[in-house]
Amino acid sequence: MRIILLHYAAPPVVGGVETVLAKQARLLASAGHEVCVLAGRGAPWDDRVHVEVIPLLDSRHPRVLAVKASLDQGIVPPDFEPLSAEIRDRLSEAMNGAGAVIAHNVASLHKNLAFTAALYELFRAPGSARLILWHHDLAWTTPRYQSELHPGWPWDLLRNPWPGAVHVVVSQARREELAALMGLSPERIHVIAAGVDLHSFYGLSPRVAELADDLHLVEAAPLLISPVRITRRKNLELGLKALAALRERMPAAAWVVTGPPGAHNPSNLEYFEGLKELRDGLNLTGAAHFLAERVPEGLSENGVSEFYRLADALLLPSREEGFGIPILEAGLAGLPIFCADLPPLRALAGHRAAYFSPDEPPARVAALIANGLENDPRYQMRVNVRQNYTWEAVFSAQIAPLLEEA
């Protein structure tokens, strides 16, 4: 489908709506759609997204500002109609063949009412593309804008329903505002939140981002990390058994061991093979991840740091430690710490960690982790954002079905 996205500006212009538009455009392109952005300012930022700059769409174009100055006083100036007609002609040409048009804030704010009127007139014609009005802000419900709004046309375009248009708002509060403003049933208004770009926010390198995607780590709840080499003294078999027990209570739990087998003892390879057999026997394929299977040489220090950002907790079941660098790293990363009760580790973490014996029954280790995380609102929020508010989650759960419906 050919999909048009409209706004006053597009990247590299910095702004909340511009960011949302850019994320939507990329996701739509990744889903196989032909995507075109029409904006008053902007430039191409992705080879898959066509950007066409139409200067008269800009809220800061001199003609637009001159018209707005008059409109703010309640006067429709002589240039309003010619300006709107010119915009309408440009839009009509640029939107030819579109299956859906997503207009961000154009029917919500009075930043360029000639643009708003042009869009309205275009979509009054039969056979036009499906119009999706995406409302981030509502001029008529914002106190600071009231002196600039007046009864009648064209200001009423921002508070009256547009026949046939689909309405989308970014929050339940906006849904209630829009429903009251336009006299619409709330059920007719879609609530689709903005998302976060997890890879960008965490600063993930392409390699770590690829690993996270391939292993479905964003879906884990919780995601445990053990930034250690694979050696017998790390007691990783306890980690596997504890994970199996934990998944009975937290079915989406996953565990990542970042390091390769220890380099100085040939028996570590045999130990690694035994761990993989134990993983298979515990039905943990897809839940217990040894990165050595994908990165035999081991991650860089920066790569390990990136996994700390992804993880929800540190799991360190070692039988022996001389110091315990992962304890310090987890402290800097703000992760809850679940570790073996060894003197060097206790000396570092004190009362700030949850301890268990290296010979603890796996079910008790699992209960310690589950109890600690289920009572941690920070962990609960992390999982909520990861599973429901990444752009990928928002797109698959809400935007793609909306387009199919349209």
N, C-alpha and C positions, 0 to 999 in steps of 0.2 A: 504494500500500500504506500502511496505517496502521502507523506504527512508533513504539514506545514506548522511550524512553531512561530508565533508572533509575540513581539514585545518591543518596547521603546528602544532597548539596547541589548546587546549580546556580548559575550566575552570577546576581547580581553577586558571590557568594562567590568569593574568589580561591583558586585551587589548580590543580595540574597536571591532575588528573582533570576538574575543572570546566571547564578550558579546552578539553580534548579533547572533552568532551561538547558544549560550545557549538559548536565547529567542525563536529563531525559533524552536529549538528542543522541547522545552516545549509546544509551540503552536501546533506543528505538532502532538505531543503525545496526547494533549488534544482533537485534532480533530479525534483521533482514529487510527492514523497511527502507524506502527511499526518503531521506529526511532533508528538509530545507528549512533554514531559519531566515525569516525576514525581520529586519530590525533597522532602526534609524542610525545606530552606531554599532561597530563591531568589526571583526575580521575572522577569517577561517582559523579554526583551532584543531580540527580533526578532518583528515582526508575523506572520511566517510560522510561528512555533514556539509552540505552546500550552504553557504552563507551569502545572502544577497542583501546589500545595504541599500535601503531606500531612505534617503536623508529626511524626508518629510514625516517619517514615523517617529523621529526622535523628539522627545519631550523638550529638548533644548534647541531645536531649530529656530532661527530668528522669526520666521513667519508664524510658527506654532506659539512661540512666546508672546508675540504681538497679539495674536488672537486670544490667548489665554488671559492676558492682562485685561482685555475688554470683557471677556466672559466672567472673570472674577468679580466684576462690577455689576453683573447681571445684564450685560448688553451683548447681543449676538452681532458681531461686526460684519461689515460688507464682505470681507475676505473669507469668512467662514465657509460659505457654500463652495466658492471656487477651490479653496484649499481641500475641502473634503472630497470634492469631485476628482481632483487631481490624484489624491491618495487612493480613491476607489479605483480609478483606472489602472494605477500601478499595481495595486493588489490583485485586481482581476486578472491581469496578465501574468503575474508571478505565481498565482495560485492555480493556474490552469491544470486540470488533471488531478487535483488533490482529492484524496478519499476522506481525509479528516484534517481539521485545522484546530490547533490548540492555541488559544489566545490568552496570554498571561497578563492579567491586570488591565487589559484594554477595556473591558466592560465593567471595571471596578473603580478605577481612579479617573480623575479629571485632568491628567497630565497632558493629554492631547485629545480633546473631544472631537476634533475633526477626524482623527483616526478612528475613534469609537463610532462616530456616525457613518463613516465610510464602510466599516466592517458590518454594521447593522444593515445598511442598505444592500450590500452584496448578498447577505444571507436571507433576505426577504424573497429573493428570486427562487422559484421552484427548481428542484434538481441540483441545488448546490451541495457541496461537501458537508459532512457532519461537522457541526461547530461545537467545540468543547471550550467553555469559558472557565478558565482556571483563576479563581479569586484568592489572592494572597492578602490583599488589603481592601477595605471597603470605605470609600470616601464618605458616603452618607452616614456611616456610624462612627466616624472619627471626629471628635470634637474640634480638633485644630483646623479642620477643613470646612467647617460649617459656614463661615463667612464668605467662602468662595463658591458656594453652591446655591442655586436658585430654583424656584418652581418652574416647571415647563421644560420644553426641548431646547438644548440637547442634554441638559443636566439629568432629566428623568431617565435617560438611557442607562444610567448607573443604578437605578433603583426599581425599574420595571422589568419583568421577565421578558426574555427574548424568545419568541415562538420557535420551538423546535430545538433550542440550544440545550446542551448538557451542562449542568453546573457542577463544578468541583471546588471544594474549599480545603484548606490545609489543616483544619482542626475542628473539633466539635463546637468550640465557642464560635468560630466563624460560621459554622452551619446554622447555629441558632440565630446569629445576627442576620444572615442572609435570608433565612426563612421568614423572619419577622419583617425585614425590609421589603421583600418582594411578595409577601403573602403566599409563599410556596410551602407545600408540605415538606418537612425535613427529610422524609424518605426519598424525595426527588433530588436531593442534593448529595453528591458523593463526597465523602471525607477521605482524602488521600494526603497523608503527611509527607513532608519533605524527608529525605533520607540523609544518611551520612556515607561518605566514601571511606570505608574502613581501611583500605590499602593506603590511601593518601594520608588519612589521619594518623595512622601508625607509622608512616614513612617506610613502608615495606619495599624492599628492593624487588626487582622483577623475579628474581629466583625464589625468594621467600614467598612472594605473592602467589607464584605458580604452585609452590608446595602447599600453601594454605588452601588454595582452590582445589587442587587435585585430591587432597586428603579430607576435604570438607570440614576443615577445622572451625570455620565460622559457625557451623551447626552444632558444635560440641557444647555440652552443658553438664558439668564443667569441663574445661580443658586444662589438664594437669601437665606440668613440664618437669623433666629431669634432665638438666644440662650437664650430663656426665658421659664419660667414656664407658663402653661396655666391658666391664671387668667383674669378676666374681665378688669382690668386696663391696660392690655397689648394691648387691642383694636385689637385683632387678626382678627376680622371680616373685618376691613378695609384692612388688609393684603390680605385676600382672595379675596375681591372685586377688589383690585388693581391688583392682579395677573391675575384675569380674564380679566381685561382691558388690561394689559400688553401683554397677549398672543394674542390679536388681532393684535399687531404690532410685537411681538417677540414670535412666536408660540411655541418655545421650552423652554420658561421660566418655571422655577420650583422654589418651595419655601420649605424650611425645617424649622420646628419649633422643636428644639431639646429637650425641657423640658417636663416633665409630668405635669398633673394638680397640682396646688398649694395644699400643704398638709394640710393646716390649715383652709380651708373653704369648707364645703361639697358642696356648690353650684357650686364649680369649675367643678365638674363632670357633672352637668347639663349644664354648659357653654360649656364644651368640646363636649357633645352630640349635642348641637346646632351648634357648628362650623362644625362638621362632616356633619350635615344635610345641612348646607349652602354650604359646599364644593361640595356635591353631586348635589345640585341645580344649582351650577355654572359650572357643568361639569368639575371639577378640579381633579377628581379622577385620580391618576397617575401623577399629577403635584404639588399638595399641600400635603406635607407629614408631619404628626404629628408623630414623632418618638415614642411618648408614646404608639402608637398602636403596636409597635414592641418591645420597651424597656420600659415596664411599670414603672420600678424602676428608670429610667433616666440614661443617660450616665454619665460616670466618667468625671472628669475635662479633662483628657487626650483625652477622646473621643470627647468632645466638641471642643477641640483644633484641632483635626483632621478634623472636619467638617469646621472649619475656613479655613483650607488649601484647601479644596475642593471648597469652595464657591467663588462667584464672587463679592458679595456685601452684606453688612449688611442692613437689613430692620428692623426698630424699630418703630412701629406705636403707641407706648404707649400713654395713656392719663395721666399717672402719673409716675414719677420716682423720687426716692430720690437721686440717684447718677447716675449710668449708666455704670457699669463695661463693658458691651458689646462694648461701644464706645472705651474704652481703648484697649480691646482685638482686635477689628477690626483695630485699629491703628497699633498695633504690627504685625497683619497679613497682613497689606498693603491693606485692602479692602476699596473700596468706601463706604461711609456711607450715607444712606438715612433714616432720622429719624424725629420723631415728634419735633416740635419747642417748647421744654420745657426748662425752665431756666437751670436745672442741665445738660442737654445734650449739650446745647449751650455753657455753661461754660467749658465743657470738649473739645468739638470739634471746637468751634469758627467758622472761615470761612472754615474749612476743611471738612465740611459736607454739604449735601443738605437737606433743611428742608421743612416740610409741616405741616399744621395744623392737629391735631387729627380728625378734622371734615372735612378734605379736600375731595372733590369729588374724588372717586377712579380713575377716568380717568385722573385727574390731577397728582395724585401720580404716576400712570403708566407712564405718559409722562415725569415726572421728572426723573424717573429711566431710561427710554429708551434713553432720550436725553443725560443723563450723561454717560451711558455706550457706546452708539453708537459713541460717540466722544472720547472714551478712548482707545488708541492703545494697552495699556497693556491688557485690557479686550478682545479686538479683538484677540490678539495673544494667550491668554489663551484658548479661545474657539477653535481657529484654531488648536492648539496642541492637545487639548482634543478630538476633534472630528475627526481629520485626522491623528494624529501622535502617538497615543498610539499603542503599539504592537498589541493589539486586533483589532484596526481599520485597521492597515496595513495588518494584516493577512487575515481578512475577505474580504477586498476590493481588495487585489492584490495577496497575496501569494497563498491563496486557489484556486482562478481562474487559476493561472499559473499552478498549479499542475494538475488541471482538464484538462487543455489544453494539458499538457505534457503526 
